[in-house]
Structure formats: structure tokens, C-alpha cells
């Protein structure tokens, strides 16, 4: 969102795709590592790595899809609020986009990862809890957003 504030939507979208490709690359690399043969000395570590990095396709797909969609929507919401508000209302743009994008992120990720795996009441509870935690982190992140924004503005004005 800082990229949208400082530059434009296309810069932010490129960073989203960079993140999606990076996560996908990590998932593929992790599968190659755990698929490699291990030595007898590394058998214990091999079991731990396989346990930690075993690909759960629904979780991976949910994560990548939720990341891409929620961030694209977050960028659009941030930009829309930016057009409608004063330049000083960064907090409103940040929080508005977080509230909307994290709702989508929670709905998409938890539905793909856990629909049919847990009961519907448990799934709803997981979604609500995940959403509340994400929004709280968004609230906590707002001062850091301002700090980075002002740091960049000061650096650009000094250049």
C-alpha cells in the first residue's frame, strides 16, 4: 500500500506478483528438498523437514489465491479511498483497505484450506478469528505506515 501511496497501482501490483511468484518458488523448492534422498546421519532431520515442508495442496492453493486476490482488491480500495480523501488521511486509506482485503483473504484462504475438513461452525469461527487478528495487526501497523511514508517523503524532498 505504501507503493500505491508513493507511486501508483501498477507498482503495487508488480510487488504482489513478485510475492506470489516468490511463495510459489519456495513451495517448489521445499518439495525438491524433501524429495531428495537423505543420508543415514540426516534421517532425523529429514523426518522433521518432511513434516514441516510437506505440501498441503489446499493450504498452498488457498494461500496463493487469497494473497493475489486480496492484495489486488486492497490496492484498488486504497486507491479509491485515496481519490476521495485528503492527502493527510493515510490512516483512513490504510485501514479501509486492510478491513476489506483481509476479509477477502480470510474468506478465500480458510474456505479453500478447510471447507469440508472442519465443521461449518468451526470454519466460521476460524474465519472470524483469523480476520480479527489480521485487522488488529493492520491497526498496529498504521503508525509504521506513517513512519515509512514520512521517511520516504523526507528523503525525496532532500534529494
C-alpha positions in Angstrom: 0.0 0.0 0.0 2.9 2.3 0.5 3.8 1.8 -3.1 0.3 3.0 -4.1 0.6 6.0 -1.8 4.0 7.0 -3.1 3.8 5.8 -6.8 0.9 4.1 -8.4 -1.3 0.9 -8.6 0.9 -0.8 -11.2 4.0 -0.6 -8.9 1.9 -2.2 -6.1 0.5 -4.9 -8.4 4.0 -5.8 -9.6 5.1 -6.3 -6.0 2.1 -8.5 -5.4 3.1 -10.7 -8.3 6.7 -10.8 -7.0 5.3 -12.0 -3.7 3.1 -14.7 -5.3 6.0 -16.0 -7.5 8.3 -16.0 -4.5 5.9 -18.0 -2.4 5.3 -20.4 -5.3 9.1 -20.8 -5.8 9.6 -21.5 -2.1 6.9 -24.2 -2.3 8.5 -25.9 -5.3 12.0 -25.6 -3.7 10.7 -27.1 -0.4 9.2 -30.0 -2.3 12.6 -30.6 -4.1 14.4 -30.6 -0.8 12.1 -33.0 1.0 12.0 -35.2 -2.1 15.8 -35.6 -2.2 17.4 -38.7 -0.6 18.9 -38.2 2.8 21.9 -39.8 4.4 21.6 -42.1 7.4 23.1 -39.4 9.6 20.4 -36.9 8.4 17.4 -39.2 8.8 16.1 -37.5 11.9 16.4 -34.1 10.3 14.9 -35.5 7.1 11.8 -36.6 9.0 11.5 -33.1 10.6 11.9 -31.4 7.2 9.3 -33.6 5.6 6.9 -32.9 8.4 7.5 -29.2 8.2 7.5 -28.7 4.5 5.1 -31.4 3.2 2.9 -29.6 0.7 -0.7 -29.5 1.7 -2.1 -28.6 -1.7 -5.3 -27.0 -0.4 -3.4 -24.8 2.0 -0.8 -23.7 -0.6 -3.5 -23.0 -3.2 -5.6 -21.1 -0.7 -2.7 -19.1 0.4 -1.6 -18.1 -3.1 -5.1 -17.4 -4.4 -6.0 -15.4 -1.2 -2.8 -13.4 -1.4 -3.2 -12.4 -5.0 -6.9 -11.6 -4.9 -6.9 -9.8 -1.5 -3.9 -7.7 -2.3 -5.3 -6.7 -5.7 -8.5 -5.7 -4.1 -6.6 -3.9 -1.2 -4.7 -1.9 -3.8 -8.0 -0.9 -5.6 -9.7 0.0 -2.3 -6.7 2.0 -1.1 -6.6 3.9 -4.5 -10.3 4.6 -4.4 -10.1 5.9 -0.8 -7.1 8.0 -1.8 -9.1 9.7 -4.6 -11.9 10.5 -2.1 -9.8 11.8 0.8 -7.3 14.5 1.8 -3.6 13.7 1.4 -3.2 13.5 5.2 -5.8 10.8 5.6 -3.3 8.0 5.1 -4.7 6.2 8.2 -8.2 6.0 6.5 -6.8 4.6 3.3 -4.6 2.1 5.1 -7.3 0.8 7.5 -10.1 0.9 4.9 -8.0 -1.3 2.5 -7.0 -3.6 5.4 -10.6 -4.2 6.5 -11.7 -5.1 3.0 -8.7 -7.0 1.8 -8.3 -9.1 5.0 -12.0 -10.0 4.9 -11.4 -11.4 1.4 -8.2 -13.0 2.4 -9.8 -14.8 5.3 -12.9 -15.9 3.3 -10.8 -17.3 0.4 -7.9 -18.9 2.3 -9.9 -20.6 5.1 -12.6 -21.8 2.6 -10.1 -23.4 0.3 -7.9 -24.8 3.1 -10.6 -26.1 5.4 -14.0 -26.3 3.8 -15.2 -29.9 4.3 -12.3 -30.6 6.6 -13.8 -29.0 9.7 -17.5 -28.4 10.5 -19.1 -25.2 9.3 -19.4 -23.7 12.7 -15.7 -24.3 13.4 -14.8 -22.9 9.9 -16.8 -19.8 10.6 -15.1 -19.4 14.0 -11.7 -19.9 12.4 -12.5 -17.3 9.7 -13.7 -14.7 12.2 -10.7 -15.2 14.5 -8.3 -15.0 11.6 -10.0 -11.9 10.3 -10.0 -10.2 13.7 -6.3 -11.0 14.2 -5.4 -9.7 10.7 -7.3 -6.4 11.3 -5.7 -5.9 14.7 -2.3 -6.3 13.1 -3.4 -3.8 10.5 -4.3 -1.4 13.3 -0.9 -1.9 14.9 0.8 -1.4 11.5 -0.7 2.0 10.8 1.9 4.0 12.8 4.7 2.2 10.9 3.0 3.0 7.7 3.1 6.7 8.6 6.7 6.4 9.8 7.8 4.8 6.5 5.8 7.3 4.4 7.3 10.3 6.2 10.8 8.8 6.0 10.4 8.4 2.2 8.9 11.9 1.8 11.7 13.5 3.7 14.3 11.6 1.7 12.7 12.6 -1.6 12.5 16.3 -0.5 16.1 16.3 0.5 17.3 14.7 -2.8 
